[in-house]
Amino acid sequence: MIDFELGPELQLLQQTIREFARSEILPHCARWNEEERFPHEIIPKLGALGLLGMTVPERYGGSEMSLQAVALVVEELAAVDGSVAITVASHNGLCCGHIVLAGTEEQKQRYLPDLASGRVLGAWALTEPGSGSDAAALRTRAHRLPDGSWSLSGTKTFITQGSVAGTYVIMALTTPERRQHGITAFIVEKGTPGFRPGRVIKKMGLHASDTTELELEDVRLPDSQRLGEVDRGFVDTLKILDRGRITIAAMALGLGRGAYEAALSYARQRHAFGRPLAQHQAIQNMLADSATELEAARLLIRRAAWMHDAGQRVTLQAAMAKLYAARAAMRVCDRAVQIHGGYGYTREFPVERALRDAKLCEIGEGTNEVQRIVISRQLLSGGEVLVSGVP
Ligand SMILES: Cc1cc2nc3c(=O)[nH]c(=O)nc-3n(C[C@H](O)[C@H](O)[C@H](O)COP(=O)(O)OP(=O)(O)OC[C@H]3O[C@@H](n4cnc5c(N)ncnc54)[C@H](O)[C@@H]3O)c2cc1C
């Protein structure tokens, strides 16, 4: 039985992060986004709160949290700013998460303490100019040299923290004929000869998040930089994505909630035809639909996170939570802009930024279409039972 009430520890965490986001992020994030600037100054504060080591065990300096806790943190950050939320989500879930999952003891000791404290940021690179959803079309190649070391060459794109990270997890083809089952992960440090961030990508939203290409040209790595077994990179990626999708769903929920709360407040104070907007039934309907959809998204996320924390497989539940929460966030943010009227279309109110930021949740870590493929595969394979008891 799932207890949907947050226990005292999670309530305290939620309150702490909410206050932190309101005092340390809210006063600055509109400017960071306007300037399209990565907010380096927030990183030590996130690190001090333990928000950069949420997936890292305490013995490596982390604050290892349950996925329910991580989802709450990301929701609270996203309710104020999507860019900070995606920075925290990708650093923790993808880069740290992959090293925790597949790293050797030596790799964990070497990389995790700096990542968990925020002294170094992490990035994780699977996507390439010619391969996103179809990861098997990846072209970055890792050749094994006679002495057992590796040479990596290729180009990655859309990499979050691409130019500001110090530690990168990079996926490369080691056995091309095995397609996605021939992919291996490597840890690459900033400054490694032949490795450099490429073009900064100008985006629709998340303007204070760093997104770049990465160039690899005969990057020489000892075998000790290989992360996990040869040809197991994609299998490990799928495990990381189950968790990551719940976090992106939480980001969508936070963005939607922030926009909904702004719309609720605006509808109470703005008047039209002699009464507050909130007293017009059309506006009430929009608020009712938004609150209901956010609540449904929250329940899907909480259930998926709870199952994950209980050690259960959540491929189906994570995909459902992400698909629903991302769609809901788009509808909720769109209504929030509508409720703000002309002001909602300006950059003076945060709802237009939330709408632009929320779009990423329908694309990153698997598009809506990919989530539907994942969901239908799980259902058709007959192995999954829904809450209703229906297989
Ligand atoms: C802001 C941002 C940050 C990102 N951060 C990272 C990161 O840190 N690391 C990383 O590795 N990647 C990152 N990504 C990449 C992201 O994961 C990919 O963009 C995403 O997986 C989609 O891949 P694609 O862009 O190549 O689209 P494509 O795969 O080319 O898809 C294009 C369209 O076709 C649809 N489509 C594709 N295949 C099918 C199919 N079989 N059936 C039906 N429809 C299909 C898709 O749903 C989509 O609508 C980021 C992207 C963005 C925008």
Ligand as a Chemical Component Dictionary entry (heavy atoms), coordinates in Angstrom:
data_LIG
# 
_chem_comp.id                   LIG 
_chem_comp.type                 NON-POLYMER 
_chem_comp.pdbx_formal_charge   0 
_chem_comp.three_letter_code    LIG 
# 
loop_
_chem_comp_atom.comp_id 
_chem_comp_atom.atom_id 
_chem_comp_atom.alt_atom_id 
_chem_comp_atom.type_symbol 
_chem_comp_atom.charge 
_chem_comp_atom.model_Cartn_x 
_chem_comp_atom.model_Cartn_y 
_chem_comp_atom.model_Cartn_z 
_chem_comp_atom.pdbx_ordinal 
LIG C1  C1  C 0 17.683 21.133 -23.694 1  
LIG C2  C2  C 0 18.118 19.740 -24.006 2  
LIG C3  C3  C 0 18.992 19.081 -23.145 3  
LIG C4  C4  C 0 19.436 17.781 -23.434 4  
LIG N1  N1  N 0 20.374 17.205 -22.621 5  
LIG C5  C5  C 0 20.943 16.018 -23.008 6  
LIG C6  C6  C 0 22.054 15.476 -22.283 7  
LIG O1  O1  O 0 22.494 16.025 -21.276 8  
LIG N2  N2  N 0 22.623 14.324 -22.743 9  
LIG C7  C7  C 0 22.174 13.675 -23.851 10 
LIG O2  O2  O 0 22.728 12.643 -24.216 11 
LIG N3  N3  N 0 21.115 14.182 -24.560 12 
LIG C8  C8  C 0 20.504 15.333 -24.173 13 
LIG N4  N4  N 0 19.456 15.851 -24.896 14 
LIG C9  C9  C 0 19.004 15.164 -26.102 15 
LIG C10 C10 C 0 17.619 14.569 -25.994 16 
LIG O3  O3  O 0 17.639 13.441 -25.151 17 
LIG C11 C11 C 0 17.162 14.237 -27.429 18 
LIG O4  O4  O 0 16.946 15.476 -28.065 19 
LIG C12 C12 C 0 15.933 13.389 -27.462 20 
LIG O5  O5  O 0 16.220 12.083 -27.011 21 
LIG C13 C13 C 0 15.338 13.287 -28.877 22 
LIG O6  O6  O 0 16.300 12.964 -29.815 23 
LIG P1  P1  P 0 16.449 13.833 -31.155 24 
LIG O7  O7  O 0 16.530 15.257 -30.743 25 
LIG O8  O8  O 0 17.560 13.270 -31.948 26 
LIG O9  O9  O 0 15.076 13.642 -31.910 27 
LIG P2  P2  P 0 14.736 12.443 -32.936 28 
LIG O10 O10 O 0 15.083 11.150 -32.337 29 
LIG O11 O11 O 0 15.315 12.768 -34.267 30 
LIG O12 O12 O 0 13.159 12.575 -33.020 31 
LIG C14 C14 C 0 12.487 13.545 -33.834 32 
LIG C15 C15 C 0 10.989 13.286 -33.725 33 
LIG O13 O13 O 0 10.691 11.977 -34.228 34 
LIG C16 C16 C 0 10.030 11.235 -33.230 35 
LIG N5  N5  N 0 10.416 9.818  -33.341 36 
LIG C17 C17 C 0 11.666 9.311  -33.340 37 
LIG N6  N6  N 0 11.610 7.962  -33.437 38 
LIG C18 C18 C 0 10.293 7.627  -33.463 39 
LIG C19 C19 C 0 9.575  6.389  -33.557 40 
LIG N7  N7  N 0 10.218 5.213  -33.568 41 
LIG N8  N8  N 0 8.230  6.439  -33.582 42 
LIG C20 C20 C 0 7.566  7.613  -33.507 43 
LIG N9  N9  N 0 8.186  8.814  -33.434 44 
LIG C21 C21 C 0 9.525  8.819  -33.407 45 
LIG C22 C22 C 0 10.469 11.832 -31.911 46 
LIG O14 O14 O 0 9.551  11.541 -30.865 47 
LIG C23 C23 C 0 10.496 13.301 -32.262 48 
LIG O15 O15 O 0 9.179  13.815 -32.232 49 
LIG C24 C24 C 0 18.959 17.130 -24.590 50 
LIG C25 C25 C 0 18.051 17.783 -25.441 51 
LIG C26 C26 C 0 17.646 19.061 -25.171 52 
LIG C27 C27 C 0 16.712 19.748 -26.126 53 
# 
loop_
_chem_comp_bond.comp_id 
_chem_comp_bond.atom_id_1 
_chem_comp_bond.atom_id_2 
_chem_comp_bond.value_order 
_chem_comp_bond.pdbx_ordinal 
LIG C1  C2  SING 1  
LIG C2  C3  SING 2  
LIG C2  C26 DOUB 3  
LIG C3  C4  DOUB 4  
LIG C4  N1  SING 5  
LIG C4  C24 SING 6  
LIG N1  C5  DOUB 7  
LIG C5  C6  SING 8  
LIG C5  C8  SING 9  
LIG C6  O1  DOUB 10 
LIG C6  N2  SING 11 
LIG N2  C7  SING 12 
LIG C7  O2  DOUB 13 
LIG C7  N3  SING 14 
LIG N3  C8  DOUB 15 
LIG C8  N4  SING 16 
LIG N4  C9  SING 17 
LIG N4  C24 SING 18 
LIG C9  C10 SING 19 
LIG C10 O3  SING 20 
LIG C10 C11 SING 21 
LIG C11 O4  SING 22 
LIG C11 C12 SING 23 
LIG C12 O5  SING 24 
LIG C12 C13 SING 25 
LIG C13 O6  SING 26 
LIG O6  P1  SING 27 
LIG P1  O7  DOUB 28 
LIG P1  O8  SING 29 
LIG P1  O9  SING 30 
LIG O9  P2  SING 31 
LIG P2  O10 DOUB 32 
LIG P2  O11 SING 33 
LIG P2  O12 SING 34 
LIG O12 C14 SING 35 
LIG C14 C15 SING 36 
LIG C15 O13 SING 37 
LIG C15 C23 SING 38 
LIG O13 C16 SING 39 
LIG C16 N5  SING 40 
LIG C16 C22 SING 41 
LIG N5  C17 SING 42 
LIG N5  C21 SING 43 
LIG C17 N6  DOUB 44 
LIG N6  C18 SING 45 
LIG C18 C19 SING 46 
LIG C18 C21 DOUB 47 
LIG C19 N7  SING 48 
LIG C19 N8  DOUB 49 
LIG N8  C20 SING 50 
LIG C20 N9  DOUB 51 
LIG N9  C21 SING 52 
LIG C22 O14 SING 53 
LIG C22 C23 SING 54 
LIG C23 O15 SING 55 
LIG C24 C25 DOUB 56 
LIG C25 C26 SING 57 
LIG C26 C27 SING 58 
# 
